[in-house]
Amino acid sequence: MADEEKPVGPSAPPTGANPAARPQHTPVPGGDAPATATAAAATGATPTRPAPAAGGAPAVRPAAPPRPAPAPLPDLAGKTTNAASVGARTTAPAPKAAAATRDPDDTSPLLTRRAWMGLAWGAFSAATAAALAATGRFMFPNVLNEPPQQFKAGFPNEYGMGVDERWKEKFGVWLVRTADDIVAHAPGFYAIISTCTHLGCTPNYLSAENKFKCPCHGSGFRLTGINFEGPAPRPLERARVVLSDDGQILVDKSRKFQYELAQWTDPEAFLKA
């Protein structure tokens, strides 16, 4: 009965229990001690044990704030780091490569479109210049560049019997002196035009064979101009030959005489001497 009448109070610690082993839970301003300890464990900080305050009551020290997690390193691939921002860990993008000069749709492996256009314009300009040159050449006929049709060949006593080739290269004429012409039946001179009557080639005089021979197709002509071999259809033509006022032989190619037309009998087709 005596026990039932004792007042009820705070329970005493069990006998034999160590008061120091009981967890101390002292409120801390601004937070809970267990939460602080948990945060410290998460950040890796060592919790500080509170030092006992004066009077025997332990003083609680505020826990250190948690360290911020380190920022992740940026990807530096293809970038260059600016020297002024190394401490701030900022990077600047690498400069872009020089812009390509070719058009996006230009896939030619050899020339760009601009090069092709330049080449086309160059060819067009060259063709235009050639056409203009041909037109200008047409305005000035070849007759202006040809040798004169008539010339003086010197005095008759300057020639011997046979074929004289001194005027072939410049005027295209052989001057022949004969003792008996087949048409005039008299001694004198006649001028043979050095143009083959086949296709217009220039025959050669072969003194060893005493004939004119065309090198193109093999036509052969006697010293009189009569054709006798090869494809030439008719004899060589003769030019007008007369004496000038000063006594020299005058040859005029502007007037021609053909044997098949019986023109060799003309007095100006043969110069008697």
Stockholm file with secondary structure:
# STOCKHOLM 1.0

chainA/1-273         MADEEKPVGPSAPPTGANPAARPQHTPVPGGDAPATATAAAATGATPTRPAPAAGGAPAVRPAAPPRPAPAPLPDLAGKTTNAASVGARTTAPAPKAAAATRDPDDTSPLLTRRAWMGLAWGAFSAATAAALAATGRFMFPNVLNEPPQQFKAGFPNEYGMGVDERWKEKFGVWLVRTADDIVAHAPGFYAIISTCTHLGCTPNYLSAENKFKCPCHGSGFRLTGINFEGPAPRPLERARVVLSDDGQILVDKSRKFQYELAQWTDPEAFLKA
#=GR chainA/1-273 SS CTTTTSCCCCCCCCTTCCGGGSCCCCCBTTBCHHHHHHHHHHHTCCCCCCCBCTTSCBCCCCCCCCCCCCCCCCCCTTEECCGGGTTTTCCEECCCCCCCSSCTTCCCSSCCHHHHHHHHHHHHHHHHHHHHHHHHHHTSCGGGTSCCSEEECCCGGGCCSEEECTTHHHHCEEEEEESSCTTTCSSEEEEEECCCTTTSCCCEEETTTTEEECTTTCCEECTTSCEEESSCCSCCCEEEEEECTTSCEEEEEEEEECTTTTCTTSGGGSEEC
#=GC SS_cons         CTTTTSCCCCCCCCTTCCGGGSCCCCCBTTBCHHHHHHHHHHHTCCCCCCCBCTTSCBCCCCCCCCCCCCCCCCCCTTEECCGGGTTTTCCEECCCCCCCSSCTTCCCSSCCHHHHHHHHHHHHHHHHHHHHHHHHHHTSCGGGTSCCSEEECCCGGGCCSEEECTTHHHHCEEEEEESSCTTTCSSEEEEEECCCTTTSCCCEEETTTTEEECTTTCCEECTTSCEEESSCCSCCCEEEEEECTTSCEEEEEEEEECTTTTCTTSGGGSEEC
//
